[in-house]
């Protein structure tokens, strides 16, 4: 159990540092109002999560340290959008398209709304 927590901790730390580094690289090389670093982090995290699941799904048990390190830890630290995307796809694949759309709609609308409401008066 301790090693599971340690794998998530290390992966999350590396993912968070990678996200910070990516933001710095993008800011230094691209001048734009578009949130390119966030888009790249979300896309890359989804790509890593998908490839990891494809490569690890049949070979490694669902609670393996490598799976926890890469999928839960790194992808979670790099961007929780990958987990959101995976869970939405799983809902669709399991025949719950309505719940997937509900998850997508509620997540996007409520998350943007809460940030907007909290920051609307900030200058």
N, C-alpha and C positions, 0 to 999 in steps of 0.2 A: 504494500500500500504506500509506503514512504517513497519508493522508487517511482511510482506513478505520479505522485505530487511533484517530485523532483524533476521528472521528465517534462511535465507541463510548465513548471517554473522556469527551467532553463530554456525551453522552446519559446515561451512567452517573452522572456527577456531578450533573446536573440531577435525575435520577430519585432519587438518594440524598437530595438536599436536599429534594425534594418529599415523600419518605417521612418524613423528620424533621419537616417542617412539618406534615404531616397528623397525625402522632403528637401534636405539641404542641397542635394545634387540637382534636383529639378529647379529649385529657386535660383541656384547659381547659373544655370544654363538656359532657362526659359523665362522670358518676361511675359506674363499673361495674367489676365484676371480669372481665367478658367482654372478650376482646381485640378490641374494635371497630376500633381503628386498623389492626390487622393484617388483619382481614377486609376492611375498606374498601380497603386498599392492594392486597391480592390480587385482589379483585373488579375494582377500577378498572384495575389493570395488565392483567388478562385482557381487559377491555373495550377498552382502548387497543390492545393487541396484535391482537385480532380485527378491530377497525375498520381499523387500519393495514394489515393483510394484505389485507382486502377492497378497500381503496382503492388500495393500492400494487401488488398482485399482478400485475395485467395491464399496468400503466402503467410500472412501474419495474423495472429489472433486479434480480436477487436480491442483487447486491453493491452496490447504490446507497448513497450516503452517507445519504440520508434514511431508508432502511430500516434501515441500521446504527445511525443516530442514535436512531430511535424504538423499534424492536423489540429490537435487541440491547442498546443502551445504556440508553435511558430505562426500558424495561420491566424490563430486567435489574437496573438500579439500584433501581428502585421496588419490585420483587418478582420473585424468580425463580419464583414460583408460576405466573406467566403462561407462562413457557417450559415448565415441567413440564406444564401443562395442554395447551398446544399440541402438544407432542410426544406426549402420550397420545392426543389426538384424531387426530393424523396416523397413529399406529399402528392405531387403530380403522378409520380411513378406508382404509388400505392393506391391510386384511384381517387384521391382527395383533391381534385383540381379546384373545387370551390374553396376548400380550406387554404390551399396554396395562394389563391387570389386574395383571400381575406388576409392572410399573413402578410403578403406583399403590400396590399393597400394600407392596412393598419400600421405596419412597421414604417413605411415611408412617410405616410401622412402624419402620424403621431410624433415620430422622431423629429421631423422638420418643424412641426407645429410647436413642440415643447421648446426647441432651441429658439425659434422665432419669438415665442411669448416671453422667454426669459431674457432675451437680448434686444427686444424691440426698442427699448428706451435707452439703450447704450449708444453712446456717440462714437 
